Amino acid sequence: MRKGLFDKGYDDKENYSYSKEEEIISGIRPRESLKGRRLTREIRKVEEKIKEKEDSGILQKKLLRLQELKKYLDDEEGWKREKDYGQRWEVEGRFSVFKRLFGEHVFSKEDKNKKNEAILKVNLMNYFASFLIEGTKVNYINTS
């Protein structure tokens, strides 16, 4: 199963629905738009409307988002552990190191060479990290 971690900018009922349809385990950090009793009332209201109507696709999407918000608000740390939400920052940290070492651009003109240049830079970064971080295994990317 695929997995995705997203910040509050992706908190939208369409994204929750898409993740469910595509069987993606999503960690979309919800915006805290509703809290407490208002959230509980809204969930109940949407569930009742779904029971009353045949065509409830939009309501189902809304319910997915509200249920995720409730889970998040009930136990934020538990939600983060369940979704492995902190891993996103590790990746962003590596991108930051890469950009500080090599900048944001490649010098090559042809697509094949651009790819090889990026692979070379990633391999170099991983090699440098193996010296700085004791016990780090170097994972090289194959260029073929």
N, C-alpha and C positions, 0 to 999 in steps of 0.2 A: 504494500500500500504506500502511496506517495504522501508526503508531508510538506506543509508550508507554514512559515511563521511570518506574520504581518503586523505592522503597527496600526494605530488608530485610524490612519487614513484609509484603510481598507474595510473599516467597520460599516458594512452595508448589507442589507438582507440579500441582495443579489449574489454577493460573494459567499455568504454562508450557504445559500442554495446551490451555487455552482460547486462548491467544495463537497457537499453531500452527494450531488449527482455524479461527480467524477471520482467519488470515493477517495478524496484527499483529506487526510487528517489535518485540519487547519487550526492554527493558533493565531486567531485574529484578536488582538487586544481590543476589547470593546470600549467605546466612549461611554462615560457614565451619564447617560442622558436621563435615566429614571433610576430611582432608588427606593428601597423600603417598600412601604405599602402601595405606593403608586405603581411600582413595577409589578408587584403581585396582582394588583387589580387589572393592570393592562394585560398580563398573561392570561388571567381568567376570562377577560372580555374577548380576547382574540380566540381562545379555545372554544368559547360559546358560539361565536360567529362561525367558526369552522364547522361545528356540529350542525348548525342551522342551514348552511349553504352547501350546494353540490360543487360549484366552481370556487375553490378556496386556495388556488395556487399562490396568490399574493399574500394571503393570510398565513399560509404555511411558511413562507419565507420570513415573514415578520416574526412568527412564533419561534423559528430557529434562532434568530438574532436575540430575541428577548430571553430565551432560555439560556443562551450562552452568557448574556449579561448577568443573569441571576447567578449562574454558577461562579462567574468571576467575582461578583460582589460578595457572595456568601463566604468564599475562601480564596482570596487572591493568591496567596502563596501556594496553596494546593493546586489551583488552576495552572500556575506557572510551572510547577513540577510535572503535572500531567501532560502539558503541552510542550515541555522542554523549552520554554520561552526564552530563557537566558542565552541559549546557543546563538541566537541572532546577533548578539553583541560580540561574540567571539569572531564571527565571520566579518562583521564590520570592522573589528580591530585589525584583522589581517588585511583587509582592503586598505585601511589607513596606512599600515606599515608599507604595503606595496607602493602606494602613491607617493609616500615620502622618499622611498628608495629610488623609484624609477619615473615618477611623474605620472600624468594622466594620459599621455599620448604615446603612440608608437611612431617610429621613424620610417618604417617600411612603407612602400607604395602598393605592392601587390598583395592580394588577400592571403595567399599561401605564406608569403613572407611575414605578414602581420601576425598570423597565427603562430608561426615558428618563433617570432620575436617575443610574443607574449608568453609562450611556453618556456622559453629560455629564461625570461625574467622571473617567472614563478619558481622554476627549478633553482635559480640562484637564491631567491628569497628563502626557500625551504632549506637550502644548503647553509646559508648564513645562520638561520635559526637553529640548526643542529649544533652549531658551535656555542651559541648563546644560552640555549636551554638544555641543561644536562638531561640526557636520556631521551632526547627527541629523535624519533626515527625520521629519516629523510624520505619523503614520498615524491619520487620524480614522475613527471608526466612524460609519457612516450610520445615522440614526435611523428611516428610512422602511422 
